[in-house]
Amino acid sequence: MTTLLETRYRTVLRLLPASYRRDREEEMVETYLWDVDRDLQDQSRPTFGEVASIAALAVRCRLGAPGAPRRYALLGSAVRLFALSALLLQAASAIVGPVLQLTWSFTHGPSGRHMFLTGFTGRGTTETVAAVLTWTLPLLWPVAYFALLHDLRRPARYAALGAALPALWPLIRAIGPPAGDGRAPGLPWYETSAALLAWLPALALCAAYHRDAPAARLPAGSPGLVLLAACVVTGGSTVLLPGVADLVWAPATGFVVGALGWLLWRARSTDRATPGAGLALAALGLLLLAVRIAALYPWLHVPAAGALLGGGLGQTAALAALTVALAVVGGRDLARSRPVPGRADGR
């Protein structure tokens, strides 16, 4: 007779893919019930640790654990490529932003230095601490990038989560009570999209680079040279066109250049070893497009923002076109990679 505890374990095990449950569910249930007295099984429940362990196993199985079905292997590959691409973009932005800010501040005399320092002083304790952390914690993005590419997965996870924390502060302020200092109300849709741009890659890194996942690898170049190239592109776009550069301009430009480069490489290459790359880049492009639109919307009715609007609208069009192209190419690669029924080699 089935006990209530066994029913509860089987309910929790439904988090796992059907193929995994088919092979291991009975063994797992027997293991969980082994040392529980049968008379107590109707009054017991799975522990929090057991539920968390099963949930983590479910994530690993669906993101390419060894022996997983092909669709889960492809999903895991796409999520890992999304995390790595976004990490590169965030690392470049985290380096370029402070460098340009410091360069401008300390090349404009006392007024520039005073303007920079007032961003951290003359506020309440909470605001001062938040300003310091907002400026320093994003520097963990390059740490996470290099740690991941050197297969130091736990430090990479901690660094990425720490780097994403400052993205929550503007969102908290925007949805919280009015500050009472005369500032205009926040724009929650921009803060929300910016927080997603920081947190989705960090969470994807934590989930997809589990202990059974393959090591992260760049398609070409060493980690340092690739990051340097990304910094040159993102920083150069701001220096050359300062009149149109806002908070989204540099990372979006870096993505446009990188995605165009990948599409050109993809057109000339016969390598189809990573069919999830196009879809991963398309997901990142869609995320950046959402942030780009959210940042541009408040300027649509500002008469003096012609240059900013022109650059932002042009970048929006480029992001939209590239995202569609990447999705089409990624979908074709994915369809081509599927094995044909009845043929062992899938060709």
N, C-alpha and C positions, 0 to 999 in steps of 0.2 A: 504494500500500500504506500502510495506517495505521501510523504510528509509535507507540511507547510514550508519547512526550511528548504527541502529539495525543490519545491515549486519556485521559491524565491530565487534560489541559485540559478535555475534554468531561465527564469525571467531576466536576470542580470546577464547571463551568458548570451542572450539574444543580441547584445551589443556586438558580438563577434560576427564576422561574415559567415554565411551559411555553409560554405565549403569547409571552413575551419571547424565549425560546430559538428559537421557531419563526421569528421575524423576523430575529434577529441572531446566532444561534449560529455560522453558517458564517463570517460576516464577522469575528467576534471570534476564532475559531480561526485564521483566516488572519493576522490582525494579530499574535497572540501568536507564531506560528511564522515570521513574516516574516524575522527576522534571526538565526534559529537554524540553524546548518549541519545539513543532513539527516543527515549521518553521526553527529552528536552527539545526535540527538533521542531515541535509545533509552537514553541515559545521563543525560538531563536531567529536571528536575522543575519544575513551576511554582514561582515564588518566593513567599516569604511575603507580600510586598507585593501580588503579583497575586491571591493567594487572599483576602487581606483586602479588596482592592478589589472583588472579585466578591461576597464576603459582604456588604459594605456596600451594593452595588448591589441585591442580593437583598432586603435589608431595605427599601430605598427603594421598590422595585417593589411590595412587598407592603403598604406603608403609604402608598399613594396618590400615587405618582409620576405625572407627566403621561402620559396615554395608557394608564394601568393599567386592567385590567378593573374593572367596577363593584364587585364584591365586595371588591377590594383598596382601592378608594377609600373605601368605607364602613368597612372595617377601620381604615384610616389616620385617618379622621375620629374614630372612636370612641376610638382610642388617644390622639390629641391632646387630646380633651375630657377623658379620664381624667387625663392628665398635668396639664392646666391646673386641673381641679377639685381634685386632690390637692395641687397646688402652693399654691393659695389656702388650703386647710385647714392645710397645714404652715406657711405664712407667718404666718397668724393665731396659731397655737399658739406659734410661735417668738417672737412679740412679747409675747403675753399672759403666758406662763409666767414669763419673767424680770421683767416689770413687777410681777406679783403677788408674786413671791418677794422682790424688792427692797423693795416697799412694806411687806410684812409684817415683813421683817427690820429695817428702819430706823424702824418705828413701834412696836417692842416693846423699845426701850431697849437697853442694853449687851448683855443676854442674847440678844436677837434678832440683833444685829450679830455677836456672838461665834459664834452657831450658824451664821450664813451663812458667815463666814470659815473656820470649821473644816472646811467642805466642801472647801477648797482647801489647807489647811495640815495639818501633823502627819502627813504620809504620806511614802511613798517618792517618789523623783523620777518614776518612771513613773506612779504613781497621781496625783500632783499635776498633771503635764502632761495626763493623760487627763481629769482633772476640769475643768481650764481649757478644754481643747478641747471637751469635752462641753457646757460652758456657752456658749461663744462661737460655735462653728461653726454651730449651728442658726440663728444670726442671718443666715446666708447664704440662708435660704429666702425672705425678703422680697426680697432682692437678685435671686434667680433669677426670682421672680414678676414684678417690675417690668421686668427685663431682657427676659423673654420677651414681655411685652405691648408693649414698645417695639421688638420685632423684633431684639433683640440676642441672637442665638441662641447664639453661642459663649460669651459671658459667662454666659448663663443655664445652659448645660450645666455649665460649670465650677463655678458657684455651687451648683447642685443636688447635684452629686457631692460637693463639699466639705461641704455641709450634711448629707448622708446618712452621712458617715463616722462620727460618734459613735455611730450605731446599731449599729455592729459591735463596739464595745468591750464592752458587757454580754454580747453573744453569745460573744465570745472568752473572757471570764472564766467564763461559764457552762459552756462545753464544755471549758475548760482544766483543768489539775490543781487540786486544792483549794488555796485561798489560805493555809491554815494559821493563820488569825487568828480561828477560832471562828465565822465567819459561816456561816449556813445555806447549803446547796447552792443553786445557781441553778436557775431553771426554764427550761430551754432552749426549751420551746414558746412561752413569752411572749417571750423575747428574739428568737426566730426570727420570730415574727409581727410584732413591732415593727420588726425590721430590714427585713422585706418591705414594711411600710408606708412606710418611708423610701426604700428602694432601687428598688422597682418604679416609682413615679412618676418618680424621677430617670432611670432607664434608659428609661422610656417617652418622656420628654422628649428624651433624646439620640437615640432611634431615630426617633420620629415627626416631630419638627420638623427634618427634613433640609433641604437647600438648595432642594429642589423643592416643599416643603410650603407651603401658604398661611400667612399670618401669623396669630398667635393673636389671637382677639377674644373679649371677654366678650359674652354675649347682651344685657346691659343695664348701664348705669352706667359710670362711669370706674373705672380700676384702683384709685385711691386710695380712693374712696368704698366700693367693694365690699369692699376689705380692711378698711376701718374698720368696716363693718357686721359682717363676720365676727369681728373682734376684740371688738366689743361683745357679740355673742352668746356666743362662747366664754368671754370673761372674765366676763360677767354670770352665766353658768351656774355658774361656780365661786364667785363672790362670794355669790350668793343661796343656794346649797346647798353650803356647804363640807363638811358632814358626809358627803356622798355622793361628793364629787369625788376621783377618783384621777387617774393619769396619762392615762387614756383618756377621762375624762368630758368634758372641754372639746372636743376635736376631734370626738368622737362626737355631742355635742349640736349643734355647728356643722353637721355633716353632716345630722342629722335635720331641723333647721330649714331648711337650704338645699334639701334634697331635697323636703321638703313644699312649699316655695315654688315649686320647679320644676314639681312635679306640678300645683299650682293654676294656674300660668301656662300649662302645657301643655294643661290642660283648657279654658282660655278662649281659647287662641290657635289660629289656623288655619295657622300657619307650620310646615311640615314640612321646612325646609331642612337640618336637622341630625338625621337619623334615628338616628344613633349615640349621641345624648346620653343617652337612657334606659339603654342598655346600659353606657355609660361610667360613669354614676353607680351602676348596679347593681354593677359590678365594684369600685368604690371602697367601696360599702356592704358587700360581702362581705368585703373586706379588713379594714375596720374591725370588722365582726362577729367575725372571727377573733381580732383583738387584744382586743376586749372580753371574749370568753369566756375567753381565755387569762389575762387580768388578773384576772378574777373568780373563776376556779376555786380558787385557794389560799385564798380567804376563805369558802368554802362551809361549812367545819366550825369556824369561829371564832365562839364564842357572842356576843362583844361587837360583832360587825360587822353588826348587824341593819340599821342605816340604810344602810351602804355596800352591803350585799347587795340591799336593796330597790331602791335607786336603780340599781344595776348590772343587776339582772334586768329592771327596767322599761325601761331603755335597750336591753338586749339584745332584748327583744320588739319595741321600736320599730324597731331596726335591721333585724331579720329581716323584719318586715312591709313596711317600706319597700323593702328589697332585692328582695323578691318582686314588689311592685307595680311597681318600676322595671324589672325584667326583663320583666314582662308588657307594660308600655307600650312599652318599647324594642323588644321582639320584634314587636309590632303595627306600630309605625312602620316597622320594617325591612321587614316584609312588604308594607306599603302602598307603600313607595318602590320596590319592584321593578317593572321594566317588564313589561307584559303582552305575551307573544309575539304578533306579528302586528300590533302597533300602534306606530307611530313615536313617539308621544308618551308611551307607557308608561301611559296612563290606562285 
